[in-house]
């Protein structure tokens, strides 16, 4: 009983104004992270300006855990570009290289075929049933640069969500109990 | 102010900033390199030139590629992805690019090479437009760094022509 009384006392001792300040600063951190993310989306013209490489299909160039910086411009898609695309019905975007391009004259519409550098065959097996080509609207961006290893944080947090909860819980606890 | 938590946080932030700065400088050093690559492709024979059952033309050929791409390598280069594409125009498509062969070069010494090969990937048109078609063979390369910005460029070689009749 005395222990519960102590806990209640320590919670009451946190001054109300200080608590509000800390909540606001936490809110500011979250909002500025969101602003940076949305700003990056505008600048690069792509829905997700940064992706994590999840499979080994582009080794030895891109290994699992690398992050890729994407950029999407109105320039036509050409052979050799590394593109990130979504297949209808699949959630995870795929990062592979364009090996064939067929472009229509008037509309500029394009049909491309992709292949992972480390795969033996092209990506027709990955496309949706009956789909032979990718069109421009499937492509989310072109890879323009990359950083090694940084993506492992995201992979760990996705595959072992318990770590995500522990981190957020610890952060929340730190914010509440710090006296400054 | 001097607790373990604050010190660890300051150290971590500093380390990450320095690392990011080093990656940026490494990538920037790639722009100081001015490469002088050379390449030459010779089509040795057209092995097979037929119309497929679905109506599209298909070509199989053997070619000789010799190239010197050593000047593309810098200390920040992880690999150079090189591929040979046939490029041509038809009445249906304003541009067709078909990759015939590709290779991953990991070491600078391997970048001076001479190979003979048939096309790794099938050269299939969308339609039946390839008889007597003039086409370019373009050697593209993609320099993938250890960290930072990737560079791509190409050498266009013109003057190739497919036969007038199937064989």
Contacts between the chains, C-beta under 8 A, distances in Angstrom:
chain1	res1	chain2	res2	distance
A	60	B	78	7.2
A	60	B	79	6.0
A	60	B	104	6.9
A	60	B	106	6.9
A	61	B	78	6.8
A	61	B	79	5.6
A	61	B	81	6.6
A	61	B	104	7.4
A	61	B	144	4.6
A	62	B	144	7.9
A	76	B	95	7.9
A	78	B	97	6.6
A	79	B	83	7.5
A	79	B	85	5.0
A	79	B	97	4.0
A	79	B	98	7.9
A	79	B	99	5.8
A	79	B	140	6.7
A	80	B	81	7.8
A	80	B	83	6.3
A	80	B	85	7.4
A	80	B	99	7.8
A	80	B	140	4.4
A	80	B	142	5.7
A	80	B	152	6.0
A	80	B	154	7.7
A	81	B	152	7.4
A	82	B	142	7.5
A	82	B	150	7.7
A	97	B	81	7.5
A	97	B	142	7.9
A	99	B	83	7.4
A	99	B	98	7.8
A	99	B	99	3.9
A	99	B	102	7.6
A	99	B	121	6.2
A	100	B	97	6.6
A	100	B	98	5.2
A	100	B	99	6.3
A	100	B	121	7.7
A	101	B	95	6.6
A	101	B	96	6.8
A	101	B	97	4.2
A	102	B	93	4.9
A	102	B	95	7.7
A	102	B	96	5.2
A	102	B	126	5.2
A	103	B	93	5.8
A	103	B	94	5.4
A	103	B	95	4.3
A	103	B	96	7.5
A	104	B	92	7.6
A	104	B	93	6.2
A	104	B	94	6.8
A	105	B	93	7.0
A	105	B	94	3.8
A	111	B	126	7.7
A	115	B	121	7.9
A	117	B	81	6.5
A	117	B	102	7.8
A	117	B	104	6.5
A	122	B	121	7.3
A	143	B	150	7.0
A	144	B	149	6.4
A	144	B	150	6.3
A	145	B	27	7.1
A	145	B	148	5.6
A	145	B	149	4.4
A	145	B	150	6.2
A	146	B	144	7.7
A	146	B	145	7.7
A	146	B	147	7.2
A	146	B	148	7.5
A	146	B	150	7.2
A	147	B	23	6.3
A	147	B	147	5.8
A	147	B	148	7.8
A	148	B	146	7.1
A	148	B	147	6.1
